Amino acid sequence: MCHDCDRTVARRTVLSAVGAAGVAATAGCLGGVGTDGGGDAPEALALTGGEQCDACGMVIDQHPGPAGQLFYADHSPEGHDNPARFCSAWETFSYALDREDDGWNRAGGYLTDYSAVEYDLYDDGGKTFISAHLDADAFAPMDDLVYVVGTDINGSMGHDFVPFSDDGDAEAFADAHDGAVYERADISRDLIARR
């Protein structure tokens, strides 16, 4: 457990239950969560079955940190059905931006929500890593999350964006780890390159 963040553990547990109920209650109201603007978004899936990352080919459940998944209305990733799957938040955003440039319509996108899980920080080889959480209920719509950027916290592909559904959790994490909080709309190719 993140010792600097202990004060948020009980809060995260309560928020997890409240957040899950809120997501379930509003899922039908969100309609076009993705950029296509039509229909209900597909539900997030567990990424616990040995799936490979569609950006780098690494096996997702063998690595730490945030994971992501993207669903497209009229396209699917090369070699398998939707969703496209990723072992890091920044790879998820890179792929989403590239597909947007290609004219693909996103029907849904999800990233690990660290407000909804009991995460751990641990040291390995002189670096600090954040735990992975790959069950379906660990994911939240990426457009509803805020992101802590610029910390020395690592995921599978080095320094990563750490997503939170609760602004207070994100601010506490940023303060504890010298990061900054960004809204989804502020995630750009330039920010990805500077991660």
Salt bridges, closest charged atoms under 4 A:
ASP6 OD2 - HIS3 ND1 3.96
ASP54 OD1 - HIS80 NE2 2.82
ASP98 OD1 - ARG189 NH1 2.90
ASP101 OD2 - ARG189 NH2 2.50
ASP102 OD2 - ARG99 NE 3.22
ASP143 OD2 - ARG106 NH2 3.41
ASP143 OD1 - ARG184 NE 3.14
ASP152 OD1 - HIS159 NE2 3.82
ASP166 OD2 - ARG11 NH2 3.08
ASP169 OD1 - ARG11 NH1 3.70
ASP190 OD2 - ARG194 NE 3.08
